[in-house]
Amino acid sequence: MRVLLLGSGGREHALAHKISQSDKNPVLYCLPGNPGIAEIAEIVDLPMDFEMIKSFIQKTEIDCLIIGPEAPLVDGIVDYFNLHLPNLKVIGPGKLAAQLEGSKSFAKAFMDKFKIPTAAYKVFNTNDLGEAIAYLDTKKAPFVLKADGLAAGKGVLICRSKEEAATELKAMLQQAKFGQAGEKVVIESFLEGIEFSVFVLTDGKNYKILPEAKDYKRAFENDEGLNTGGMGAVSPVPFVTHQLMNKVIQKIVEPTVKGIQHEKMNYKGFLY
């Protein structure tokens, strides 16, 4: 089997590491990869261009394509290869399904529709700055501001005062702090508690729960910095019991998979 893995981060390094250990002895390629991945896979020096990747897949006779990063998924790479190379096995959600990660307002509306628990929220766009600032008066600090689109894990701000939140809203909605990703902003209620991440492998109908993790997002020691795409993680999570995981499955995982089916989304890949 010949496998092409797209991505260059720690996530792709972990995937490459496990794929390389398969007893099926796959021939593994990675685009664009990183120095760690280069030790276990052949690096492909191509841009993230669908046509060029298609030519490489055809020339190299790739059997399976695995997409790690969110951006090409949101751009429709799965739909593209399902159309142009229908016999290629592709792991990743289609363009519509990828909006669950690519647009926070889309995800919030999905959760509302399928009664999946989520923090109270309201969505504002570039013309709504005054309304957004007024909305802060209806909430208590701290305020959670989220850029709607992809921002490499850095688009969530926790503001400790209304003044700070108003300043950040202006930067996001009128000064393009996060570019196009911040043309819409979701203001959420702040939730207190201990966070952990759940990972699910699904074909859009069936699902398999993978080991959970405790993700440490903030930069610097003692969580003093801004959110990042992840500074480190611990798995398994000591405080996650079977009872708690069953609750997560019942209230979040199963309604999500049923919602994907109901909306006829193409989802063959990982839910996070």
Residue pairs with C-beta under 8 A, 6 or more apart in sequence:
1 24
1 25
1 26
1 27
1 63
1 64
2 26
2 27
2 29
2 60
2 61
2 62
2 63
2 64
3 19
3 26
3 27
3 28
3 29
3 62
3 63
3 64
3 65
3 66
4 29
4 30
4 31
4 44
4 53
4 56
4 57
4 60
4 62
4 64
4 65
4 66
5 12
5 15
5 16
5 19
5 28
5 29
5 30
5 31
5 37
5 41
5 66
5 68
6 12
6 30
6 31
6 48
6 53
6 65
6 66
6 67
6 68
6 69
6 72
6 77
7 15
7 30
7 33
7 67
7 68
7 69
8 32
8 33
8 34
8 37
8 69
9 34
9 68
9 69
9 229
10 230
11 68
12 30
12 33
12 34
12 37
12 68
13 34
13 36
13 37
15 66
15 68
16 28
16 30
16 33
16 37
16 40
16 41
17 40
19 26
19 28
19 66
20 26
20 28
20 40
20 41
27 42
28 40
28 41
28 42
29 41
29 42
29 43
29 44
29 60
29 62
30 37
30 38
30 41
30 42
30 43
30 44
31 43
31 44
31 46
31 48
31 53
31 56
32 43
32 44
32 45
32 46
32 48
33 41
33 43
33 44
37 43
44 56
46 52
46 53
46 56
48 71
48 72
50 77
50 80
50 81
54 80
54 81
54 84
54 85
56 62
57 65
57 81
57 85
57 88
58 85
62 88
63 88
63 89
64 88
64 89
64 90
64 91
65 81
65 88
65 89
65 90
65 91
65 92
66 91
66 92
67 73
67 77
67 78
67 90
67 91
67 92
67 269
70 98
70 101
70 102
70 150
71 150
73 92
73 93
73 95
73 98
73 101
73 102
74 95
74 98
74 99
74 101
74 102
74 150
75 95
76 94
76 95
76 98
77 92
78 90
78 92
78 93
78 94
78 95
78 98
78 266
78 268
79 94
79 95
79 266
81 88
81 90
82 90
82 94
82 266
90 268
91 268
91 269
91 270
92 98
92 268
92 269
93 100
93 265
93 266
93 267
93 268
93 269
94 265
94 266
94 267
96 263
96 265
96 266
97 204
97 260
97 265
97 266
97 267
99 106
99 107
100 106
100 107
100 110
100 271
101 107
101 150
101 272
102 149
102 150
103 148
103 149
103 184
104 146
104 147
104 148
104 149
104 186
105 123
105 148
105 184
105 186
108 118
108 121
108 123
108 186
110 116
110 259
110 263
111 117
111 118
112 118
113 259
114 255
114 256
114 258
114 259
114 262
115 255
116 251
116 252
116 255
116 256
116 259
117 251
117 252
119 144
119 188
119 189
119 190
119 191
120 188
120 189
121 186
121 187
121 188
121 189
122 135
122 186
122 187
123 148
123 184
123 185
123 186
123 187
124 131
124 132
124 135
124 169
124 173
124 184
124 185
124 187
125 173
125 183
125 184
125 185
126 173
126 174
126 183
128 173
129 169
129 170
129 173
129 174
132 169
132 173
132 185
132 187
133 165
133 166
133 169
135 187
136 143
136 162
136 165
136 166
136 187
137 162
139 187
139 189
140 190
141 159
141 160
141 161
141 162
141 165
141 190
142 158
142 159
142 160
142 190
143 158
143 159
143 162
143 164
143 165
143 187
143 190
144 156
144 157
144 158
144 159
144 187
144 188
144 189
144 190
145 156
145 157
145 159
145 165
145 168
145 169
145 172
145 185
145 186
145 187
145 188
146 155
146 156
146 157
146 185
146 186
146 187
146 188
147 155
147 156
147 172
147 177
147 178
147 181
147 182
147 184
147 185
148 181
148 182
148 183
148 184
148 185
148 186
149 155
149 178
149 180
149 181
149 182
149 183
149 184
150 181
151 178
151 181
151 182
152 229
153 217
153 227
153 228
153 229
153 230
154 178
154 226
154 227
154 228
154 229
155 178
155 181
155 182
156 227
157 168
157 226
157 227
158 190
159 165
159 168
168 177
169 185
171 177
172 178
172 182
172 185
173 182
173 183
173 185
176 182
194 239
195 214
195 215
196 212
196 213
196 214
196 215
196 237
196 239
196 240
197 212
197 213
197 214
197 215
197 233
197 272
198 209
198 212
198 245
198 248
198 252
198 253
198 272
199 209
199 210
199 211
199 212
199 213
199 270
199 271
199 272
200 207
200 208
200 209
200 210
200 253
200 256
200 257
200 270
200 271
200 272
201 207
201 208
201 210
201 269
201 270
201 271
202 208
202 257
202 260
202 267
202 268
202 269
202 270
202 271
203 267
203 268
204 257
204 260
204 261
204 265
204 266
204 267
204 268
205 257
205 261
207 253
207 257
207 271
209 245
209 249
209 253
210 270
211 235
211 236
212 235
212 236
212 237
212 240
212 245
213 233
213 234
213 235
213 236
213 237
214 233
214 234
214 235
214 237
215 230
215 233
216 223
216 230
216 231
216 232
216 233
216 234
217 227
217 228
217 229
217 230
217 231
218 224
218 225
218 226
218 227
218 228
218 231
219 225
219 226
219 227
219 228
219 231
253 271
256 271
257 271
260 267
